[in-house]
Amino acid sequence: GIRVWDVATGRCEGTLEGHTDALRCLAVGGNRLVSGSIDKTAKVWRMEGAVSTWRCERTLTAHEESVNCLATWGGRVAS
């Protein structure tokens, strides 16, 4: 899972679960976190409120291999 940390305290605020294999990359754009995985998917997480309320709002599944890098801009994701 993706662990979200409070840098000031060193405390883990929560874990985002959803990928079925190891993570390869992360990108942040606005209030969205995008994660890429060996499971051949990229997941878009909405970062609003407490980490425990963050949810995957979309799974991008058109990859034929693992997702190794991501970029975000203007509501778009490149993978």
TIVO-2410 file (N, C-alpha, C; in nm, 3 decimals):
# residues 79
REC num residu      c1      c2      c3 atome chaine
REC   1      G   0.080  -0.119   0.000     N      A
REC   1      G   0.000   0.000   0.000    CA      A
REC   1      G   0.085   0.126   0.000     C      A
REC   2      I   0.022   0.237  -0.018     N      A
REC   2      I   0.088   0.367  -0.017    CA      A
REC   2      I   0.074   0.425   0.122     C      A
REC   3      R   0.184   0.446   0.190     N      A
REC   3      R   0.180   0.506   0.324    CA      A
REC   3      R   0.194   0.657   0.311     C      A
REC   4      V   0.110   0.729   0.383     N      A
REC   4      V   0.114   0.876   0.384    CA      A
REC   4      V   0.166   0.919   0.520     C      A
REC   5      W   0.274   0.999   0.519     N      A
REC   5      W   0.346   1.036   0.641    CA      A
REC   5      W   0.332   1.184   0.671     C      A
REC   6      D   0.323   1.218   0.798     N      A
REC   6      D   0.334   1.355   0.844    CA      A
REC   6      D   0.483   1.380   0.865     C      A
REC   7      V   0.541   1.466   0.783     N      A
REC   7      V   0.685   1.489   0.788    CA      A
REC   7      V   0.728   1.550   0.921     C      A
REC   8      A   0.647   1.638   0.977     N      A
REC   8      A   0.683   1.705   1.103    CA      A
REC   8      A   0.692   1.609   1.221     C      A
REC   9      T   0.601   1.510   1.227     N      A
REC   9      T   0.598   1.419   1.342    CA      A
REC   9      T   0.659   1.282   1.312     C      A
REC  10      G   0.673   1.247   1.185     N      A
REC  10      G   0.721   1.114   1.149    CA      A
REC  10      G   0.614   1.007   1.164     C      A
REC  11      R   0.489   1.049   1.184     N      A
REC  11      R   0.380   0.955   1.206    CA      A
REC  11      R   0.312   0.918   1.073     C      A
REC  12      C   0.283   0.790   1.056     N      A
REC  12      C   0.207   0.743   0.940    CA      A
REC  12      C   0.061   0.780   0.962     C      A
REC  13      E   0.004   0.858   0.871     N      A
REC  13      E  -0.135   0.902   0.884    CA      A
REC  13      E  -0.234   0.803   0.823     C      A
REC  14      G  -0.186   0.712   0.742     N      A
REC  14      G  -0.276   0.613   0.682    CA      A
REC  14      G  -0.210   0.543   0.565     C      A
REC  15      T  -0.277   0.440   0.516     N      A
REC  15      T  -0.228   0.361   0.404    CA      A
REC  15      T  -0.339   0.348   0.301     C      A
REC  16      L  -0.303   0.372   0.176     N      A
REC  16      L  -0.398   0.356   0.065    CA      A
REC  16      L  -0.376   0.219   0.004     C      A
REC  17      E  -0.479   0.138   0.004     N      A
REC  17      E  -0.472   0.002  -0.049    CA      A
REC  17      E  -0.548  -0.007  -0.180     C      A
REC  18      G  -0.499  -0.089  -0.272     N      A
REC  18      G  -0.572  -0.106  -0.397    CA      A
REC  18      G  -0.493  -0.179  -0.504     C      A
REC  19      H  -0.362  -0.155  -0.510     N      A
REC  19      H  -0.281  -0.225  -0.609    CA      A
REC  19      H  -0.262  -0.370  -0.566     C      A
REC  20      T  -0.248  -0.457  -0.665     N      A
REC  20      T  -0.231  -0.600  -0.637    CA      A
REC  20      T  -0.086  -0.645  -0.647     C      A
REC  21      D   0.004  -0.550  -0.677     N      A
REC  21      D   0.147  -0.581  -0.684    CA      A
REC  21      D   0.225  -0.457  -0.639     C      A
REC  22      A   0.355  -0.465  -0.641     N      A
REC  22      A   0.440  -0.358  -0.589    CA      A
REC  22      A   0.421  -0.226  -0.663     C      A
REC  23      L   0.435  -0.117  -0.588     N      A
REC  23      L   0.430   0.017  -0.646    CA      A
REC  23      L   0.561   0.049  -0.716     C      A
REC  24      R   0.555   0.126  -0.823     N      A
REC  24      R   0.674   0.167  -0.896    CA      A
REC  24      R   0.693   0.318  -0.895     C      A
REC  25      C   0.581   0.397  -0.886     N      A
REC  25      C   0.596   0.542  -0.897    CA      A
REC  25      C   0.473   0.613  -0.841     C      A
REC  26      L   0.494   0.742  -0.808     N      A
REC  26      L   0.388   0.829  -0.759    CA      A
REC  26      L   0.402   0.967  -0.824     C      A
REC  27      A   0.291   1.035  -0.842     N      A
REC  27      A   0.292   1.174  -0.890    CA      A
REC  27      A   0.175   1.246  -0.823     C      A
REC  28      V   0.193   1.375  -0.798     N      A
REC  28      V   0.088   1.457  -0.737    CA      A
REC  28      V   0.056   1.572  -0.831     C      A
REC  29      G  -0.074   1.596  -0.851     N      A
REC  29      G  -0.120   1.710  -0.928    CA      A
REC  29      G  -0.244   1.765  -0.863     C      A
REC  30      G  -0.236   1.888  -0.811     N      A
REC  30      G  -0.351   1.946  -0.741    CA      A
REC  30      G  -0.388   1.862  -0.621     C      A
REC  31      N  -0.515   1.820  -0.613     N      A
REC  31      N  -0.560   1.739  -0.500    CA      A
REC  31      N  -0.569   1.590  -0.536     C      A
REC  32      R  -0.490   1.549  -0.635     N      A
REC  32      R  -0.489   1.409  -0.675    CA      A
REC  32      R  -0.349   1.349  -0.664     C      A
REC  33      L  -0.344   1.227  -0.617     N      A
REC  33      L  -0.223   1.146  -0.613    CA      A
REC  33      L  -0.244   1.035  -0.714     C      A
REC  34      V  -0.144   1.011  -0.798     N      A
REC  34      V  -0.153   0.903  -0.896    CA      A
REC  34      V  -0.042   0.803  -0.864     C      A
REC  35      S  -0.078   0.676  -0.860     N      A
REC  35      S   0.018   0.571  -0.830    CA      A
REC  35      S   0.026   0.473  -0.946     C      A
REC  36      G   0.148   0.427  -0.974     N      A
REC  36      G   0.169   0.328  -1.080    CA      A
REC  36      G   0.229   0.203  -1.020     C      A
REC  37      S   0.196   0.088  -1.080     N      A
REC  37      S   0.234  -0.039  -1.018    CA      A
REC  37      S   0.278  -0.143  -1.121     C      A
REC  38      I   0.345  -0.245  -1.070     N      A
REC  38      I   0.378  -0.363  -1.150    CA      A
REC  38      I   0.251  -0.435  -1.194     C      A
REC  39      D   0.138  -0.411  -1.127     N      A
REC  39      D   0.012  -0.477  -1.164    CA      A
REC  39      D  -0.050  -0.422  -1.293     C      A
REC  40      K   0.025  -0.335  -1.364     N      A
REC  40      K  -0.015  -0.279  -1.494    CA      A
REC  40      K  -0.127  -0.178  -1.485     C      A
REC  41      T  -0.145  -0.118  -1.367     N      A
REC  41      T  -0.248  -0.015  -1.352    CA      A
REC  41      T  -0.189   0.113  -1.293     C      A
REC  42      A  -0.259   0.222  -1.320     N      A
REC  42      A  -0.235   0.349  -1.251    CA      A
REC  42      A  -0.365   0.382  -1.179     C      A
REC  43      K  -0.355   0.426  -1.055     N      A
REC  43      K  -0.473   0.460  -0.976    CA      A
REC  43      K  -0.469   0.608  -0.941     C      A
REC  44      V  -0.586   0.673  -0.952     N      A
REC  44      V  -0.599   0.815  -0.921    CA      A
REC  44      V  -0.674   0.826  -0.788     C      A
REC  45      W  -0.609   0.887  -0.689     N      A
REC  45      W  -0.663   0.902  -0.555    CA      A
REC  45      W  -0.697   1.048  -0.531     C      A
REC  46      R  -0.814   1.076  -0.478     N      A
REC  46      R  -0.852   1.214  -0.442    CA      A
REC  46      R  -0.807   1.240  -0.300     C      A
REC  47      M  -0.724   1.345  -0.282     N      A
REC  47      M  -0.667   1.379  -0.152    CA      A
REC  47      M  -0.748   1.493  -0.090     C      A
REC  48      E  -0.854   1.459  -0.022     N      A
REC  48      E  -0.937   1.558   0.048    CA      A
REC  48      E  -0.967   1.507   0.188     C      A
REC  49      G  -0.950   1.593   0.287     N      A
REC  49      G  -0.978   1.555   0.425    CA      A
REC  49      G  -0.871   1.465   0.481     C      A
REC  50      A  -0.907   1.391   0.585     N      A
REC  50      A  -0.815   1.298   0.650    CA      A
REC  50      A  -0.777   1.186   0.554     C      A
REC  51      V  -0.655   1.135   0.568     N      A
REC  51      V  -0.608   1.028   0.480    CA      A
REC  51      V  -0.705   0.910   0.479     C      A
REC  52      S  -0.768   0.883   0.592     N      A
REC  52      S  -0.861   0.769   0.600    CA      A
REC  52      S  -0.981   0.785   0.507     C      A
REC  53      T  -1.005   0.907   0.458     N      A
REC  53      T  -1.119   0.930   0.367    CA      A
REC  53      T  -1.077   0.936   0.220     C      A
REC  54      W  -0.947   0.931   0.192     N      A
REC  54      W  -0.901   0.933   0.053    CA      A
REC  54      W  -0.947   0.806  -0.017     C      A
REC  55      R  -0.997   0.819  -0.137     N      A
REC  55      R  -1.047   0.703  -0.212    CA      A
REC  55      R  -0.992   0.704  -0.354     C      A
REC  56      C  -0.978   0.585  -0.409     N      A
REC  56      C  -0.939   0.572  -0.549    CA      A
REC  56      C  -1.061   0.611  -0.633     C      A
REC  57      E  -1.046   0.714  -0.716     N      A
REC  57      E  -1.159   0.758  -0.797    CA      A
REC  57      E  -1.154   0.701  -0.938     C      A
REC  58      R  -1.039   0.647  -0.978     N      A
REC  58      R  -1.031   0.588  -1.111    CA      A
REC  58      R  -0.909   0.495  -1.118     C      A
REC  59      T  -0.926   0.384  -1.188     N      A
REC  59      T  -0.815   0.293  -1.217    CA      A
REC  59      T  -0.795   0.290  -1.367     C      A
REC  60      L  -0.673   0.320  -1.410     N      A
REC  60      L  -0.638   0.324  -1.553    CA      A
REC  60      L  -0.574   0.191  -1.588     C      A
REC  61      T  -0.635   0.116  -1.681     N      A
REC  61      T  -0.598  -0.024  -1.700    CA      A
REC  61      T  -0.544  -0.058  -1.839     C      A
REC  62      A  -0.515   0.037  -1.924     N      A
REC  62      A  -0.477   0.006  -2.063    CA      A
REC  62      A  -0.329  -0.029  -2.081     C      A
REC  63      H  -0.254  -0.045  -1.974     N      A
REC  63      H  -0.111  -0.074  -1.985    CA      A
REC  63      H  -0.087  -0.222  -2.012     C      A
REC  64      E   0.015  -0.249  -2.094     N      A
REC  64      E   0.051  -0.388  -2.124    CA      A
REC  64      E   0.167  -0.435  -2.036     C      A
REC  65      E   0.236  -0.343  -1.972     N      A
REC  65      E   0.347  -0.373  -1.883    CA      A
REC  65      E   0.330  -0.291  -1.756     C      A
REC  66      S   0.424  -0.305  -1.662     N      A
REC  66      S   0.415  -0.228  -1.538    CA      A
REC  66      S   0.422  -0.079  -1.567     C      A
REC  67      V   0.363   0.000  -1.478     N      A
REC  67      V   0.365   0.146  -1.489    CA      A
REC  67      V   0.485   0.196  -1.409     C      A
REC  68      N   0.585   0.249  -1.479     N      A
REC  68      N   0.713   0.283  -1.417    CA      A
REC  68      N   0.737   0.431  -1.395     C      A
REC  69      C   0.661   0.517  -1.462     N      A
REC  69      C   0.675   0.660  -1.440    CA      A
REC  69      C   0.543   0.730  -1.472     C      A
REC  70      L   0.522   0.843  -1.406     N      A
REC  70      L   0.398   0.918  -1.420    CA      A
REC  70      L   0.429   1.067  -1.423     C      A
REC  71      A   0.343   1.141  -1.492     N      A
REC  71      A   0.345   1.288  -1.486    CA      A
REC  71      A   0.200   1.334  -1.487     C      A
REC  72      T   0.172   1.443  -1.419     N      A
REC  72      T   0.037   1.498  -1.415    CA      A
REC  72      T   0.040   1.646  -1.451     C      A
REC  73      W  -0.066   1.692  -1.516     N      A
REC  73      W  -0.083   1.834  -1.546    CA      A
REC  73      W  -0.226   1.857  -1.592     C      A
REC  74      G  -0.285   1.965  -1.551     N      A
REC  74      G  -0.416   2.008  -1.599    CA      A
REC  74      G  -0.523   1.900  -1.607     C      A
REC  75      G  -0.532   1.813  -1.507     N      A
REC  75      G  -0.634   1.709  -1.509    CA      A
REC  75      G  -0.600   1.588  -1.595     C      A
REC  76      R  -0.475   1.581  -1.641     N      A
REC  76      R  -0.432   1.468  -1.723    CA      A
REC  76      R  -0.317   1.392  -1.655     C      A
REC  77      V  -0.299   1.267  -1.698     N      A
REC  77      V  -0.190   1.184  -1.648    CA      A
REC  77      V  -0.120   1.122  -1.769     C      A
REC  78      A   0.012   1.127  -1.770     N      A
REC  78      A   0.090   1.052  -1.868    CA      A
REC  78      A   0.160   0.939  -1.794     C      A
REC  79      S   0.158   0.823  -1.857     N      A
REC  79      S   0.220   0.705  -1.791    CA      A
REC  79      S   0.297   0.623  -1.891     C      A
***
